[in-house]
Amino acid sequence: MKKYSYLAIGLVALSMLSMSACTSSTPVADNATPTPTVATDKTTTPKSTTTPDTKPEQKNDTKVAVDSAAVWQDYKSANGKFSVQMPSKPQEQVQDQTTDVGTIKLNMVIAEASDSGYFIGFADFPSKVANPEDVQKGLTESVKGSVGNIKGTILSEKEYMLGTVPCRDFEANGKVQSTDVLMKGRFCLADNRLYQIFALGAKDKLAVTDVDRFIGSFKIES
């Protein structure tokens, strides 16, 4: 599992580099307050589908098992202004990342369950994307940057609105060393802050029900 945690840093960094090309910051650090929870409240509404050639993920019977060993808990970040449910107690990392618009702070939250990794990354850019119509283009490039690091293929992606925040959902497959992996997640751009939420694990071990719970529980606080 450690190989996924290590790789995630590169995935997050590449997507930041891709998004920086679309922008014209002061970073923050996390405060974790994990508490047990059992419910997930999905309140978001899909916007549109741009690659309709894949079927709903839950149809894949090899990934629908729930990880019974997971201990789901709430994670809230006051400085990151988000909340999410994670399948184990998360760890936090912060590092500097050089981009086209200068050095930014890359904040990461990482949890592990069932030999899979659950990741959230966020960073602030100096300014917002110049044109609103370029937001989805920037998110698309961010997805490509992350998937490219696992030499992967994007299976599906679609626009998504998390309240008033534009996002992009995606699913991809690829390889980590000799392991066939699945990567599923969501990228969101709230003003000048890019959020990345994704899970990564072996195809036969990454549980779709757990991943959907993780992604669906993510909320950006005002």
C-alpha positions in Angstrom: 0.0 0.0 0.0 2.9 2.4 0.7 3.7 2.4 -3.0 0.3 4.0 -3.7 0.8 6.7 -1.0 4.2 7.5 -2.5 2.9 7.6 -6.0 0.0 9.9 -5.0 2.3 12.8 -4.3 3.4 12.6 -7.9 -0.2 12.3 -9.1 -1.2 15.4 -7.2 1.8 17.4 -8.2 1.3 16.7 -11.9 -2.3 17.8 -11.8 -1.2 21.0 -10.1 1.3 21.7 -12.8 -1.4 21.1 -15.4 -3.8 23.5 -13.8 -1.2 26.2 -13.2 -1.0 26.8 -17.0 -4.7 27.9 -16.9 -4.4 30.4 -14.0 -3.1 34.1 -14.4 -1.5 32.3 -2.4 -1.1 31.8 0.4 -1.2 28.1 1.4 -2.9 26.6 4.5 -2.4 23.6 6.8 -4.9 21.1 8.0 -6.5 20.5 11.4 -7.9 17.0 11.7 -10.9 16.1 13.9 -11.7 12.4 13.1 -14.8 11.0 14.8 -16.7 7.7 14.0 -19.6 8.0 11.6 -21.9 5.7 9.7 -23.8 7.9 7.3 -23.1 9.5 4.0 -25.1 12.4 2.7 -24.8 13.0 -1.0 -26.3 16.4 -2.0 -24.6 17.1 -5.3 -26.2 17.0 -8.7 -24.5 15.8 -11.9 -24.3 18.3 -14.7 -23.5 16.5 -17.9 -21.6 13.6 -19.4 -18.8 14.1 -21.9 -17.6 10.5 -22.4 -20.7 8.2 -22.3 -18.9 5.1 -23.5 -18.6 3.5 -20.1 -21.2 2.0 -17.9 -21.8 2.8 -14.2 -19.0 1.6 -12.1 -21.1 -0.5 -9.7 -21.7 -2.9 -12.6 -18.2 -4.2 -12.2 -18.7 -7.2 -9.8 -15.0 -7.5 -9.1 -14.9 -4.2 -7.1 -18.2 -4.0 -5.2 -17.2 -5.6 -1.9 -17.1 -3.4 1.1 -14.0 -3.4 3.2 -15.3 -4.7 6.5 -12.1 -3.7 8.3 -12.5 0.0 7.4 -13.2 2.3 10.3 -15.0 5.2 8.7 -14.6 8.6 10.3 -15.2 12.2 9.6 -12.3 14.4 8.7 -12.7 18.2 8.7 -10.1 20.7 7.6 -10.8 24.3 8.9 -8.0 25.8 6.8 -8.8 23.6 3.8 -12.5 24.4 4.1 -13.7 20.9 3.4 -15.1 17.8 5.1 -15.0 14.2 4.0 -15.4 10.6 5.3 -12.3 8.5 5.2 -12.0 4.7 5.8 -9.2 5.0 8.3 -7.3 7.7 10.3 -5.7 9.9 7.8 -2.1 11.3 7.7 -1.3 14.8 6.5 1.6 16.0 4.3 2.6 19.4 3.0 5.3 20.2 0.4 6.3 23.1 -1.8 5.6 22.6 -5.5 7.1 24.7 -8.3 4.6 25.7 -11.0 4.3 28.1 -13.9 2.9 30.7 -11.6 5.4 30.3 -8.8 5.9 28.0 -5.8 2.7 26.9 -4.1 2.0 24.8 -1.0 0.6 21.4 -1.8 -1.5 20.0 1.0 -2.3 16.2 1.1 -4.4 14.0 3.3 -3.9 10.2 2.9 -5.8 7.3 4.3 -5.4 3.5 3.6 -7.8 0.7 3.6 -7.9 -2.8 2.0 -4.5 -2.3 0.3 -5.9 0.9 -1.4 -5.2 4.6 -0.9 -7.7 7.4 -0.5 -6.3 10.9 -1.2 -7.2 14.5 -1.0 -4.9 17.2 -2.2 -5.5 21.0 -2.4 -3.5 24.1 -3.2 -4.1 27.8 -3.8 -3.0 29.5 -7.0 -2.2 33.2 -7.0 -5.3 34.0 -9.0 -8.5 32.5 -10.5 -8.7 31.0 -13.9 -8.8 33.9 -16.3 -12.0 32.8 -18.2 -14.8 30.8 -16.6 -15.1 28.8 -19.8 -11.5 27.6 -19.3 -12.3 26.0 -15.9 -13.3 22.6 -17.3 -10.4 22.7 -19.7 -8.1 23.2 -16.8 -9.7 20.4 -14.8 -9.4 18.1 -17.9 -5.7 18.8 -18.1 -5.4 18.1 -14.4 -7.0 14.7 -14.8 -4.7 13.9 -17.7 -1.7 14.9 -15.6 -2.6 12.6 -12.8 -3.6 9.6 -15.0 -0.4 10.0 -17.1 1.7 9.3 -14.1 0.4 5.7 -14.0 0.6 5.4 -17.7 -3.1 5.0 -17.6 -6.1 5.3 -19.8 -9.1 7.5 -18.9 -12.2 5.3 -19.0 -14.7 8.0 -18.3 -15.0 11.6 -17.3 -17.8 14.1 -16.8 -18.5 17.6 -15.6 -20.0 17.8 -12.2 -21.3 20.7 -10.0 -20.6 20.4 -6.3 -23.1 23.1 -5.3 -21.8 26.1 -7.2 -18.3 24.7 -7.6 -17.3 23.2 -11.0 -15.8 19.8 -10.8 -14.8 16.9 -13.1 -15.3 13.2 -12.2 -13.2 10.5 -13.8 -12.2 6.9 -13.8 -9.0 5.5 -15.2 -6.9 2.3 -15.2 -3.2 1.9 -15.4 -0.2 0.1 -13.8 1.8 0.7 -10.6 4.9 -1.5 -11.0 3.4 -4.8 -12.2 0.0 -4.3 -10.6 -3.1 -3.4 -12.7 -4.8 -0.5 -10.8 -8.0 1.5 -10.9 -8.1 5.2 -10.1 -11.3 7.0 -9.5 -11.8 10.6 -8.4 -13.1 14.1 -8.6 -11.3 17.4 -9.3 -12.9 20.7 -8.2 -11.9 24.4 -8.7 -13.3 26.7 -6.0 -12.1 30.2 -7.0 -8.3 29.8 -7.0 -8.2 26.6 -5.0 -7.8 23.2 -6.7 -9.2 20.2 -4.8 -8.3 16.6 -5.8 -10.2 13.7 -4.4 -9.3 10.2 -5.6 -8.8 6.6 -4.7 -6.1 4.3 -6.1 -5.7 0.6 -5.7 -5.5 -2.8 -7.4 -8.4 -3.5 -9.6 -9.4 -6.6 -7.7 -9.2 -4.9 -4.3 -10.5 -1.4 -4.7 -14.1 -1.4 -3.5 -16.4 0.8 -5.5 -18.9 1.1 -2.7 -16.1 2.5 -0.4 -14.8 4.8 -3.1 -18.2 6.2 -3.9 -18.8 6.8 -0.2 -15.5 8.6 0.1 -16.0 10.8 -3.0 -19.7 11.4 -2.3 -19.1 12.6 1.2 -16.7 15.3 0.2 -18.1 18.8 0.8 -16.5 22.2 0.5 -17.4 24.5 3.4 -18.2 28.2 2.7 
